[in-house]
Amino acid sequence: MEQTTPKESSFATWLVILLLLAIILAKGFFSFLLVGDRGQPTWDYRPVKDVPGESPYAIYEPLPYPQHVKGQRGE
């Protein structure tokens, strides 16, 4: 009885590898075109201070001595 070994096709292997590589590159190129960097946005919110008393949108007037520590005029 003769033992036969299956023929390996290097062409088919390379074809599958190149096909998978083409799919990955096509997905990357499509994503780059679809989601690509459009640059800086045109709107400008400008910085707003975080401390509620210093914000121009605050509902309370700022304290004359806003320190929260004991001491001169901060008590």
N, C-alpha and C positions, 0 to 999 in steps of 0.2 A: 504494500500500500504506500502510495506516494503522499508525502505531506506537501501541501501547497501553502505558500505564504501569500497573504493578500498584497496586492500591488498598492504601493503608496503613490499617490499623485501629489507631487510637490506643486504642480500648477494649480490644482484645486485648493490646496492649503493657502497658497499665496493669494489666490483670488478671494477667498473668504477674509483673510487678513486685510487686504486692500479695501474690500467692500465695507468692513467694519470701520476702518480708518476714515473712509469717505463719509460714512454716516456721522461719525463723531465730528469731523470737520464741518460738515454741512449744518449740523445742529448748532455748533459754535458760531458759525458765520451768520446763521439766521438769528440767533440770540443777539449778536453784536449789532445787526442792522435794526432789529426790533426794539431792543432795550438800550441801545447805544447812548453814550454821554451827550447830552444836549447842551452842556455848558451851564453857566450860572443862571439861576432863575431871575426873572425881571422884577419881582416884588421885593420890597425892603421893609421889614417890620421895625427896624431899628431896635437897639437894646433897651429893655425896660428893666429898671432896678428891681431886685428881688424883695428888698425890705419893704413891707407894706406901708410904712410911714413915709418912705422916700419916693414911692411910686406916684406918678402924676394922676393915677386913677384911684388913689387912696380915698377912703371915706372919712378918715380922721385927720386932724391937723397934726403935724409933727410936734413932738414934745420939745420943750426948750433945752432940757438936759436928758438926752435919751439913754444914758448909761444905766445898766441894770446891776450896778455894784454899789456897795455902800461907800459913801465918801461925800465930798463937798458937792452939794446941789444935785446929787444923783440918787439920793435916798428915796 
